[in-house]
Amino acid sequence: MKVLICGDVVGKSGRMALNKNIPEILQKEKIDFVVVNGENAAGGFGITKKICEEFYELGVDAITTGNHVWDQREIIQHIEKDKRLIRPCNFVSKTPGRGYGVYQLKDGSKIVVVNVMCRLFMDSLENPFSNLEKIVDEVNLISNDHLIIVDVHGESTSEKMAIAHFLDGKVTAVVGTHTHIPTSDLQILTNGTFYQTDLGMCVTMTL
């Protein structure tokens, strides 16, 4: 299975980058599933229903978020209905939306996308480790034949790495978002989990 994961899409420039590149990448690389972090897609602050729909039309399958998820107030109503739009799983219980999604591909295989937010230099949310452990246990009860992708939205490299080592061997991939700076630490951890501290951001540049 080929999965494309895009870091923070920032404003109009980021949306233009997706519009320009996603269709070609999907066709050329035969991508099966696309995950995009869209929490900055609306002018750098949050995401709207319209932008979500534009992403889905491009071929995006799931949208993760982060600390800016609620910046556009209309999303509070929309996120309850949109199963492909995910907010961090460690918000307090009864927060609108969901912290992970289980998606079935055409061939019957499943992929789980989880969104979690760090706490160091970030908002004070629930414990990311215990929330992640609970989700992994829940999805493993559904099926043992699936990929699990975790978007760790956070400021601190050490906290992201701690989460990755905690999940090593339990999930397929742990990728970081939020800092908008791509890190060159792409690696396979000891027990087989794919890890990168931050994917960077999606932008276009005119020279």
C-alpha positions in Angstrom: 0.0 0.0 0.0 1.3 3.5 -0.9 0.3 6.3 1.5 1.0 10.0 0.8 1.2 12.2 4.0 1.5 16.0 3.6 2.5 18.3 6.4 0.8 21.5 7.4 -1.0 23.1 4.4 -0.6 26.9 5.2 -3.1 29.3 3.6 -3.8 29.9 0.0 -0.2 29.1 -1.0 -0.4 25.7 0.6 -3.7 25.0 -1.1 -2.2 26.0 -4.4 0.6 23.5 -3.8 -1.9 20.7 -3.3 -3.9 21.7 -6.3 -0.8 21.8 -8.5 0.9 18.6 -7.3 -1.6 16.1 -5.8 -3.3 14.9 -9.0 0.0 14.3 -10.7 1.5 12.5 -7.7 -1.5 10.3 -7.3 -1.3 9.2 -10.9 2.4 8.9 -11.2 3.1 7.1 -7.9 -0.2 5.0 -7.8 -1.0 6.3 -4.3 -3.7 4.4 -2.4 -4.4 6.8 0.4 -3.7 10.5 1.1 -3.5 12.2 4.5 -3.1 16.0 4.8 -2.7 18.2 7.9 -5.1 21.0 7.2 -5.2 23.0 10.4 -3.7 26.1 8.8 -5.4 25.9 5.5 -7.8 28.9 6.0 -5.4 31.8 5.8 -3.1 30.1 8.3 -5.8 29.8 11.0 -8.0 26.7 11.0 -10.0 25.0 8.2 -13.5 25.4 6.7 -16.1 23.1 5.3 -15.4 24.5 1.8 -11.7 23.8 2.1 -12.3 20.2 3.3 -14.5 19.6 0.3 -11.8 21.0 -2.1 -9.3 18.7 -0.6 -11.5 15.7 -1.0 -12.1 16.5 -4.6 -8.3 16.5 -5.1 -8.2 13.0 -3.8 -7.4 13.6 -0.1 -8.8 10.8 2.1 -8.3 12.2 5.6 -7.5 15.5 7.1 -5.7 15.9 10.4 -5.5 19.1 12.5 -3.9 20.5 15.7 -4.0 23.5 18.0 -5.7 25.7 15.3 -8.5 23.3 14.7 -11.2 25.6 16.2 -10.0 28.9 14.7 -12.8 28.9 12.2 -15.9 28.6 14.3 -18.0 27.0 11.6 -15.9 23.9 11.8 -17.4 23.0 15.2 -20.7 22.1 13.5 -19.1 20.5 10.5 -16.6 18.3 12.3 -19.4 16.3 13.9 -20.6 15.2 10.4 -17.3 14.8 8.6 -15.7 11.5 9.5 -12.6 12.3 7.4 -11.8 15.4 9.4 -9.9 14.5 12.6 -9.0 16.6 15.6 -6.4 15.7 18.3 -7.6 12.6 20.2 -6.5 14.0 23.6 -9.0 16.8 23.8 -11.3 16.3 26.8 -14.2 13.9 26.4 -17.3 15.3 24.6 -15.2 17.6 22.5 -16.8 17.8 19.0 -15.4 15.5 16.4 -13.2 12.4 16.7 -9.5 11.7 17.3 -9.1 9.0 14.8 -10.8 7.4 11.8 -10.8 3.9 10.3 -11.1 3.8 6.5 -11.5 0.9 4.1 -9.8 0.9 0.7 -11.2 -0.5 -2.5 -9.3 -3.8 -2.0 -10.9 -4.2 1.4 -7.8 -3.3 3.4 -8.1 -0.8 6.3 -6.0 2.2 7.3 -6.4 4.0 10.7 -5.4 7.6 11.0 -4.9 9.0 14.5 -4.2 12.7 15.4 -2.7 13.6 18.8 -1.3 16.8 20.2 1.8 17.2 22.4 1.6 19.2 25.6 5.1 20.8 26.0 4.9 24.4 24.9 1.4 23.6 23.6 -2.2 23.6 25.0 -2.8 21.7 28.2 -4.6 18.6 26.9 -5.1 15.1 28.3 -2.2 12.7 28.4 -1.3 11.8 24.8 0.3 8.5 25.8 -2.7 7.0 27.6 -5.1 8.3 24.8 -3.0 6.7 22.1 -2.7 3.4 24.0 -6.5 3.3 24.3 -7.0 4.0 20.6 -4.5 1.4 19.5 -6.2 -1.2 21.7 -9.6 -0.3 20.3 -8.6 -0.5 16.6 -6.8 -3.8 17.2 -10.0 -5.3 18.5 -11.6 -4.4 15.1 -8.9 -6.0 13.0 -5.3 -7.0 13.0 -4.9 -6.4 9.3 -4.5 -2.6 9.0 -2.0 0.2 8.9 -2.0 2.8 11.6 -0.7 6.3 10.8 -0.3 8.8 13.7 0.1 12.5 13.2 1.8 14.0 16.2 1.2 17.7 16.3 3.7 19.3 18.6 6.4 21.8 19.3 9.0 19.7 21.1 11.2 17.2 19.3 11.8 15.2 22.5 8.1 14.8 23.1 7.4 13.7 19.5 10.3 11.2 19.7 9.1 9.9 23.1 5.6 9.2 21.6 7.3 7.5 18.6 9.3 5.1 20.8 6.2 4.5 22.9 4.3 3.4 19.8 7.2 1.6 18.1 6.0 -1.8 16.8 2.4 -0.9 17.6 1.7 1.4 14.7 2.9 1.7 11.1 4.1 5.3 11.1 4.5 8.3 13.4 5.0 11.6 11.7 5.2 15.1 13.2 3.5 18.3 12.2 3.2 21.9 13.6 6.7 23.4 13.4 6.5 23.9 9.6 10.2 22.9 9.2 11.0 19.5 7.7 13.4 17.4 9.7 16.0 15.1 8.1 15.6 12.4 10.7 13.5 10.0 8.6 14.1 6.5 10.1 12.7 3.1 10.8 12.7 2.5 14.6 13.9 -0.7 16.3 10.5 -2.5 16.1 9.6 -1.4 12.6 7.7 1.9 13.0 8.4 4.6 10.4 9.3 8.0 12.0 9.9 11.6 11.1 9.9 14.4 13.6 8.2 17.0 11.3 7.0 16.8 7.7 7.3 20.5 7.1 4.7 22.5 5.4 3.1 22.6 1.9 3.7 25.9 0.1 4.3 27.2 -3.4 7.0 29.7 -4.3 7.3 32.0 -7.2 10.8 33.1 -8.2 
